[in-house]
C-alpha cells in the first residue's frame, strides 16, 4: 500500500536527521515557485514574438550569428531581477547552515540559491549574474545587460557575453567535478524540480552510491522507480515542511 503524504514527510524528516552529507540536485521547477517560468513550457509568446524556438535562440551558433535577436529574447525571457528565493531555496539554505547539506548542484542560472544563503553551489549552466567581454575578458554584472540596448559592448569594443552555457557549448569542468564530488560523497541525495531529461546534467545521478534517493517533482520522471522516496507535490511545500522552516 502506498504511503500517504504525511508518512512520506515523516520518512524524509527522519532521513534528514540521520544524514550528515546531503546533496541536492535541482532544475527549473525549483525556480518556478519564485515566478521564473521554465522557458521550455509553451506560453504562446514565442510564436508571436520570435521567429525561432527557444532552444535555437539559446545556442552558441545563434548567439554568434544573430546576437541582437539573441539578446532580445534573453532580456525578455531569461532574466528576472525581481525574483526572490522561495521556501525551497530557504529550506536548503537552512540545511547548509545546520551542517547537513554539503552541496547544491543546479541547472538554474538565476543565482537564487546564493541569495537565499547557500555557499556551496555548483551552477552547471552558469549564471545570468555574471557576464564578460569576449575580447578583453573584463567582468560585468547583470546591469551591463539590463541597462543596455541591442548588443551590450565593453568599453574596449568587444561584445559582452553572459556566463551561461548555451546549447552546443560544453560544461565547465571545474564546476562539473565539484558537483560530481558532492553527489558521490553524499549519504543522501535529494533531487527536485527537474524532469531529468536534460543531458549531460541528468547524468549526475549516476554518481550517487547511497541508499536514500529522494525525488521531488510535480510530474513523474523516468527515475521514479529507482528512487527510495518520491513526491509529486510542490517542492516548496515538501522541503519547508521537512526542514520545519
Secondary structure, 3 states (H helix, E strand, C coil): CCCCHHHHHHHHHHHHHHCCCEEEEECHHHHHCCCCCCCCCCCCHHHHHCCCCHHHHCEHHHHHHCHHHHHHHHHHHCCCCCCCCCHHHHHHHHHHHCCCEEEEEECCCCCHHHHHCCCCEEECCEEEEEEEECCCCCEECCHHHHCCCCCCECCCCCEEEEEECCECCCCCHHHHHHHHHHHHCCCEEEEECCCCCCCCHHHHHHHCCCCCEEEECCCCCCCHHHCCEEECCCHHHHHHHHHCC
